[in-house]
């Protein structure tokens, strides 16, 4: 069963080395969004060839605002910096608390 979880990214932990999970709250929204980044296919090589870059938009289902996420990686696709516009990064605990409250 763990094989299938690893294959399809189950669990949302992002610890498989193929993905990264971020938690974002767009500006003026109460909803927290889980954003999954596929490290094998998402980031693009930078112009200088020294690392990778990725831009991603996060939208909440009940809010009209989008947060823009910029991610910077080294040559081994390890996250070196992250920036957000029109939102804030929050913790996994915040996200899970929100999901528990909904249920």
PyMOL commands that set and color helices and strands:
alter all, ss='L'
color gray80, all
select helices_A, chain A and resi 2-8+92-102
alter helices_A, ss='H'
color red, helices_A
select strands_A, chain A and resi 19-26+33-38+44-45+52-59+66-73+79-85+87-90
alter strands_A, ss='S'
color yellow, strands_A
deselect
rebuild
show_as cartoon
